[in-house]
Amino acid sequence: MKVLQEYDREKAVEYARKWALSYNPSYANYSDYGGDCTNYISQCIKAGKIPLDTQGENVLKKWYWYSDNSRTPTWTAAEPFYRYIIGNNKSDTQNFGVYARLAKYNELELGDIVQLVYEGGAYHTMIVTDILLDGEYIDDYLICQHTYNLLDYPLSLKEGEKIYIKILGYYNY
């Protein structure tokens, strides 16, 4: 039986803030190759103690980065990342790794993911790094991102259609 393990949201946010305006030299930088946003977000999630997933039946059902020559498109590209993170660990799959679901705006927590979409496809990925409250009500979220690197930027200033992804944890092998 699979047991859901906890996502370390604080570690993910700590990593996001540390590397929001620069690049971790342990990873490739894809800014000149269509953008580094999803690569950066994958790094943040991994820093949140989500282990790499090498168990899927093909590269679109796995999530890992060992080097520029040994990685999955789900690690570095927005739409494959979306399909992986939302499609992984459904009740009819045997996949392990990150467990997430679509969320509503007011359900987001630190370390959750926001993507911009256009004509049904995700093209940009961001991470929630702070929640701004007005009393007990959410006033805004702050996000970090790569590809136009931003640190604690108001989500309300990001234009376009958004989808929200809540990371619930991960399953061990």
Secondary structure as UniProt FT lines:
FT   STRAND          4..5
FT   HELIX           9..19
FT   TURN            20..21
FT   TURN            25..26
FT   HELIX           31..33
FT   HELIX           37..47
FT   TURN            48..49
FT   HELIX           59..61
FT   STRAND          65..67
FT   TURN            68..69
FT   STRAND          70..71
FT   HELIX           73..76
FT   HELIX           78..87
FT   TURN            88..89
FT   TURN            91..92
FT   STRAND          97..103
FT   HELIX           105..107
FT   TURN            110..111
FT   STRAND          113..118
FT   TURN            119..120
FT   STRAND          121..134
FT   TURN            135..136
FT   STRAND          137..145
FT   TURN            146..149
FT   STRAND          150..154
FT   HELIX           155..157
FT   STRAND          161..171
//
